[in-house]
Amino acid sequence: MTAPTAAGVPAGHLARALDAPTVVDAFELTADVCAELPALRTTGGEVHTWAQYRAAARGCAAGLARLGLRAGDTIGLLLGNRPEFHVLDAAAMTLGVTTCSFHLTSCDEELRRLVADSRAAVLVCAETERGRAERLLGECPGLRELVLVGETDGLAALLDPGAAMPRRHRPRPQDPLTVVYTSGTSGPPKGVELSHAAVRAAGHAFLARVPLPAGARLVSYLPMAHIAERCASHYLPMVLGADVTCCEAPDRLFEVMPRVRPHWLFSVPRIWEKLHVRLLTELDRAPAEFRYGALRALELGEALSAGKHGVTDEYRRLEQSHLAPVRALLGLDAARFVHVGAAPVREETMRFLCALGLPMGEIWGMTELCAAACVTVPGAHRPGWIGPPLPEVEVRTASDGEVLVRGRTVMAGYRGRPRETAAAFGPQGWLRTGDLGELDADGSLRITGRKKDLIVTGYGKNLAPARIEARVAAEEPLIDQICVIGDGRPYLVALVTLSTMGEGNAADRVERVRTGLARANRRLSRPERVLRFAVVDEDWTPPSGLVTPTLKPRRRQILARYRDLVDDLYAGGGLTPREDGDGGSDED
């Protein structure tokens, strides 16, 4: 399939950029042919053309060279979503310097460990992070320089108009481009080294499946330390000549999107789950006639996605009159592709988004695979299934159900961890992903759990908690986060946090959770049922250390934090699911 070209981008540019041997070559080619087209924007209205982007990157490269950075060194970036991130990353790669981005939400202890582990010689951060950065400068032996990005003067600390440009470094395809740390759900985060060749191959394969237009409008809003965001809004645009708006925080996404009207949007499931709840809440306040039509359209759309026939004509009529205005209000009326990934997504969420009329798909991958390995074929999404492997990516399952992947998009290895690197690969170069799954006849992948997350109960039953958690959360939108526990125990219990959205007093909200758990249990096997639970009055956010930056639970940390509460649940405390005829007692 040939991707269309946006106005202003020369015909044939995309093919030439995809053939570039390294990401640096693609960047230079795109900056040449798209010089006067917009490359980076701020939410405040600032616009930087591709020519300005490259000029700023060259100026910063000179500044970094004056700090003593050379090919093979590493620079750390502790920055949010702002044009300066893109400029600095591009500057570093033109010098042959490896970039490593860190999450702003990391606690001080974890940040100190990652900066030291990455071998960063220079750390760049915003003025607001100055205190933390100065402490790191004193605590990390290999870190020798700190560069501050000002709130008003930006990169002035690196730019010297009179400075000579450094000699251009020409990287080889196998040279490291970036180090990206894993999320740390099953142990300490590891630094994944990705080469120019791997990132280039990933972009080529993804665009073969998802034909984004050259010059596409995109929003950058997830942390740049996340491999999916780095590829989606930083490396891919260097091929596409895309127009990227930098959104400072994920919670501003739906404020920014109507101004951008992106052609493609990638998101983690929690963003869409919160939108689902928010949209239903807003519809409750809408005029009765519009509310009825919109809710009826969503009901019909969900029925269609579930395979029901005979409602297509009514859905199409109501979709145009009641859902098209909603998509325009959200800023998604120009979206050609919308993808969910980075964490398990509930089938109910996907059915809702399809019913809303969005061109939905799923992405499965991991940091070690340059973000994507299996992607939905456009227009062919099936609930519960992600899609077949990308071109030139091989996927199979081992005898125990572990998903194995092989291809040019696979990492070079874990930085400074030869044993872990060797253990990650099996015979013939197959990467052990740690995910459990199954393949359909057409090659589509379904993820069923995480190998290291398996719960082995006291009766020897092997259970995948992610599947159980998804089933429970699907039954009650009030559930914000849930962690199922039961390793070595006679039955399962759960810890639950509640969404701030929704109405009702505390007691009513808890009763809704009890009822939702009971409904979920009826759809689970007996060993999978949650018999007791507790509502936790604490937000599970990345700074708490209880979830990853993509909001996946860190199970060991959760169990350590709430060990006494879990013991109390197994001693008969907490709450139980509300069964039919239950008058509200906590006991069965």
Backbone hydrogen bonds, N-H to C=O, Kabsch-Sander energy under -0.5 kcal/mol:
donor,donor_aa,acceptor,acceptor_aa,energy
6,A,214,A,-2.0
9,V,6,A,-1.7
13,H,10,P,-1.9
16,R,12,G,-1.7
17,A,13,H,-2.9
18,L,14,L,-2.4
19,D,15,A,-1.1
20,A,17,A,-1.1
26,A,22,T,-1.8
27,F,23,V,-2.5
28,E,24,V,-2.4
29,L,25,D,-2.3
30,T,26,A,-2.6
31,A,27,F,-2.6
32,D,28,E,-1.6
33,V,29,L,-2.2
34,C,30,T,-2.4
35,A,32,D,-0.7
37,L,34,C,-2.2
39,A,48,H,-3.1
40,L,48,H,-2.0
41,R,244,V,-2.3
42,T,46,E,-1.8
43,T,246,C,-0.7
45,G,42,T,-1.6
48,H,40,L,-3.0
50,W,34,C,-0.7
50,W,37,L,-1.9
51,A,35,A,-2.6
53,Y,49,T,-2.7
54,R,50,W,-2.4
55,A,51,A,-2.4
56,A,52,Q,-2.6
57,A,53,Y,-2.2
58,R,54,R,-2.7
59,G,55,A,-2.2
60,C,56,A,-2.5
61,A,57,A,-2.4
62,A,58,R,-1.9
63,G,59,G,-1.7
64,L,60,C,-2.9
65,A,61,A,-2.3
66,R,62,A,-1.9
67,L,63,G,-1.0
68,G,65,A,-1.6
69,L,64,L,-1.9
72,G,96,G,-2.4
73,D,70,R,-2.4
75,I,98,T,-2.6
76,G,122,V,-3.2
77,L,100,C,-2.6
78,L,76,G,-0.5
78,L,124,V,-3.3
79,L,77,L,-0.6
81,N,248,E,-0.5
82,R,80,G,-1.2
85,F,82,R,-1.5
86,H,82,R,-0.9
87,V,83,P,-2.2
88,L,84,E,-2.6
89,D,85,F,-2.7
90,A,86,H,-2.5
91,A,87,V,-2.6
92,A,88,L,-2.6
93,M,89,D,-2.1
94,T,90,A,-1.6
95,L,91,A,-0.8
95,L,92,A,-1.1
96,G,92,A,-0.6
96,G,93,M,-0.7
97,V,92,A,-2.6
98,T,73,D,-2.8
99,T,177,L,-1.5
100,C,75,I,-1.8
101,S,179,V,-0.5
102,F,77,L,-2.6
106,S,103,H,-1.4
111,L,107,C,-2.7
112,R,108,D,-2.4
113,R,109,E,-1.9
114,L,110,E,-2.5
115,V,111,L,-2.7
116,A,112,R,-1.9
117,D,113,R,-2.5
118,S,114,L,-2.3
119,R,115,V,-0.7
119,R,116,A,-0.8
120,A,115,V,-1.2
121,A,74,T,-2.7
122,V,74,T,-0.9
123,L,145,E,-2.1
124,V,76,G,-2.7
125,C,147,V,-2.3
126,A,78,L,-1.0
127,E,149,V,-1.5
129,E,126,A,-1.9
130,R,127,E,-1.6
133,A,129,E,-2.5
134,E,130,R,-2.7
135,R,131,G,-1.6
136,L,132,R,-2.1
137,L,133,A,-2.2
138,G,134,E,-1.1
139,E,135,R,-1.2
140,C,136,L,-2.5
143,L,140,C,-1.5
144,R,121,A,-2.6
144,R,142,G,-0.6
145,E,121,A,-1.5
147,V,123,L,-2.7
149,V,125,C,-2.8
150,G,148,L,-0.7
150,G,154,G,-2.0
154,G,150,G,-0.7
156,A,153,D,-1.7
158,L,155,L,-2.0
159,L,155,L,-1.5
163,A,160,D,-2.3
169,H,94,T,-1.4
175,D,172,R,-2.0
177,L,194,L,-3.0
178,T,194,L,-1.7
179,V,99,T,-2.7
180,V,192,V,-2.2
182,T,190,K,-2.2
192,V,180,V,-2.8
192,V,190,K,-0.7
193,E,191,G,-0.6
193,E,413,G,-2.8
194,L,178,T,-2.6
194,L,192,V,-0.6
196,H,175,D,-1.9
197,A,173,P,-3.0
199,V,195,S,-2.2
200,R,196,H,-2.8
201,A,197,A,-2.6
202,A,198,A,-2.3
203,G,199,V,-2.2
204,H,200,R,-2.3
205,A,201,A,-2.5
206,F,202,A,-2.5
207,L,203,G,-2.4
208,A,204,H,-1.3
209,R,205,A,-1.1
209,R,206,F,-0.6
210,V,206,F,-3.3
212,L,210,V,-2.2
214,A,4,P,-1.7
215,G,240,L,-2.0
216,A,213,P,-1.5
218,L,243,D,-2.4
220,S,245,T,-3.0
221,Y,219,V,-0.6
226,H,223,P,-1.8
230,R,226,H,-2.3
231,C,227,I,-2.3
232,A,228,A,-2.8
233,S,229,E,-2.7
234,H,230,R,-1.0
235,Y,230,R,-2.2
236,L,231,C,-2.6
238,M,234,H,-0.7
238,M,235,Y,-0.8
239,V,235,Y,-0.5
239,V,236,L,-1.9
240,L,236,L,-2.5
241,G,237,P,-2.5
242,A,237,P,-0.9
243,D,216,A,-2.9
244,V,39,A,-2.6
244,V,242,A,-0.7
245,T,218,L,-2.5
246,C,41,R,-2.7
246,C,244,V,-0.5
247,C,220,S,-3.1
247,C,245,T,-0.7
248,E,246,C,-0.6
252,R,249,A,-2.0
253,L,250,P,-1.8
255,E,252,R,-1.0
256,V,252,R,-2.0
257,M,253,L,-2.6
259,R,256,V,-1.4
260,V,256,V,-1.2
261,R,257,M,-3.4
263,H,217,R,-2.5
264,W,217,R,-0.9
265,L,337,F,-1.5
267,S,339,H,-2.0
271,I,268,V,-1.0
272,W,268,V,-0.9
273,E,269,P,-2.6
274,K,270,R,-2.3
275,L,271,I,-1.8
276,H,272,W,-2.5
277,V,273,E,-1.9
278,R,274,K,-2.6
279,L,275,L,-3.3
280,L,276,H,-2.1
281,T,277,V,-2.1
282,E,278,R,-2.4
283,L,279,L,-2.4
284,D,280,L,-1.4
285,R,281,T,-0.5
285,R,282,E,-1.2
286,A,282,E,-0.5
286,A,283,L,-0.9
291,R,287,P,-2.9
292,Y,288,A,-2.5
293,G,289,E,-2.0
294,A,290,F,-2.7
295,L,291,R,-2.6
296,R,292,Y,-2.3
297,A,293,G,-2.3
298,L,294,A,-2.4
299,E,295,L,-2.3
300,L,296,R,-2.5
301,G,297,A,-2.7
302,E,298,L,-2.4
303,A,299,E,-1.7
304,L,300,L,-2.4
305,S,301,G,-2.3
306,A,302,E,-1.2
307,G,304,L,-1.7
308,K,303,A,-2.7
315,Y,311,V,-2.2
316,R,312,T,-2.7
317,R,313,D,-1.9
318,L,314,E,-2.4
319,E,315,Y,-3.2
320,Q,316,R,-1.7
321,S,317,R,-1.5
322,H,318,L,-2.7
323,L,318,L,-0.9
323,L,319,E,-1.1
324,A,319,E,-2.3
327,R,323,L,-2.5
328,A,324,A,-2.2
329,L,325,P,-2.1
330,L,326,V,-2.0
331,G,327,R,-0.9
331,G,328,A,-0.5
332,L,327,R,-2.7
333,D,327,R,-0.6
335,A,332,L,-0.8
336,R,263,H,-3.0
337,F,263,H,-1.4
338,V,359,P,-2.2
339,H,265,L,-2.7
340,V,361,G,-1.8
341,G,267,S,-1.7
342,A,363,I,-0.5
350,M,346,R,-1.8
351,R,347,E,-2.4
352,F,348,E,-2.0
353,L,349,T,-2.3
354,C,350,M,-2.5
355,A,351,R,-2.3
356,L,352,F,-1.8
357,G,354,C,-1.5
358,L,353,L,-1.8
360,M,358,L,-2.1
361,G,338,V,-1.3
362,E,386,I,-0.6
363,I,340,V,-2.4
364,W,374,C,-2.8
369,L,366,M,-2.1
370,C,367,T,-1.7
371,A,366,M,-2.0
372,A,369,L,-0.7
372,A,370,C,-0.9
373,A,364,W,-3.0
374,C,364,W,-2.1
375,V,388,P,-1.8
376,T,362,E,-2.1
380,A,377,V,-2.4
382,R,385,W,-0.5
385,W,382,R,-2.3
386,I,445,L,-3.2
387,G,445,L,-0.5
390,L,373,A,-2.9
393,V,390,L,-1.9
394,E,406,R,-3.1
396,R,404,L,-2.2
398,A,402,E,-2.8
401,G,398,A,-2.0
403,V,435,D,-3.1
404,L,396,R,-3.5
405,V,431,L,-1.7
406,R,394,E,-2.2
408,R,392,E,-0.6
410,V,407,G,-1.2
411,M,368,E,-2.3
412,A,193,E,-2.6
413,G,193,E,-0.8
415,R,191,G,-3.4
417,R,414,Y,-2.0
421,T,417,R,-2.3
422,A,418,P,-2.5
423,A,419,R,-2.4
424,A,420,E,-1.3
425,F,421,T,-0.7
425,F,422,A,-0.9
426,G,430,W,-3.3
429,G,426,G,-1.2
430,W,427,P,-1.2
431,L,405,V,-3.5
432,R,424,A,-3.5
433,T,403,V,-1.9
433,T,431,L,-0.8
436,L,449,G,-3.2
437,G,401,G,-2.5
438,E,446,R,-2.2
440,D,444,S,-2.7
443,G,440,D,-1.8
445,L,387,G,-1.7
446,R,438,E,-2.4
448,T,436,L,-2.8
449,G,436,L,-1.3
451,K,434,G,-3.3
453,D,450,R,-1.0
454,L,450,R,-0.7
454,L,451,K,-0.9
455,I,463,L,-3.2
456,V,454,L,-0.5
457,T,455,I,-0.7
457,T,461,K,-2.3
458,G,489,R,-3.8
460,G,457,T,-2.3
463,L,455,I,-2.9
463,L,461,K,-0.6
467,R,464,A,-0.5
468,I,464,A,-1.3
469,E,465,P,-3.1
470,A,466,A,-2.2
471,R,467,R,-1.9
472,V,468,I,-2.4
473,A,469,E,-2.7
474,A,470,A,-1.8
475,E,471,R,-0.7
475,E,472,V,-1.2
476,E,472,V,-0.6
476,E,473,A,-0.8
479,I,476,E,-1.8
480,D,478,L,-0.5
480,D,497,T,-2.6
481,Q,497,T,-1.2
483,C,495,L,-2.3
485,I,493,V,-3.0
488,G,456,V,-3.2
489,R,486,G,-2.1
492,L,529,R,-0.8
493,V,485,I,-2.4
494,A,532,R,-1.5
495,L,483,C,-2.2
496,V,534,A,-2.4
497,T,481,Q,-2.6
499,S,478,L,-3.5
509,R,505,N,-2.3
510,V,506,A,-2.1
511,E,507,A,-2.1
512,R,508,D,-1.9
513,V,509,R,-1.7
514,R,510,V,-2.4
515,T,511,E,-2.4
516,G,512,R,-2.6
517,L,513,V,-2.7
518,A,514,R,-1.8
519,R,515,T,-2.1
520,A,516,G,-2.4
521,N,517,L,-2.7
522,R,518,A,-1.5
523,R,519,R,-0.6
523,R,520,A,-1.7
524,L,521,N,-1.4
528,E,525,S,-0.8
529,R,525,S,-0.7
529,R,526,R,-1.2
531,L,492,L,-2.4
531,L,529,R,-0.6
532,R,492,L,-0.8
533,F,575,L,-2.4
534,A,494,A,-1.8
536,V,496,V,-3.5
536,V,534,A,-0.6
537,D,535,V,-0.5
538,E,536,V,-1.4
541,T,539,D,-1.2
544,S,541,T,-1.2
545,G,541,T,-0.6
545,G,542,P,-1.6
546,L,541,T,-0.8
547,V,541,T,-0.6
548,T,552,K,-2.5
551,L,548,T,-2.5
554,R,546,L,-2.9
555,R,553,P,-1.0
558,I,554,R,-2.3
559,L,555,R,-2.7
560,A,556,R,-2.1
561,R,557,Q,-2.3
562,Y,558,I,-2.2
563,R,560,A,-0.7
566,V,562,Y,-2.6
567,D,563,R,-2.5
568,D,564,D,-2.0
569,L,565,L,-1.9
570,Y,566,V,-1.9
571,A,567,D,-0.8
572,G,569,L,-1.3
573,G,568,D,-2.9
575,L,533,F,-3.0
578,R,514,R,-1.4
579,E,577,P,-0.8
582,D,579,E,-2.4
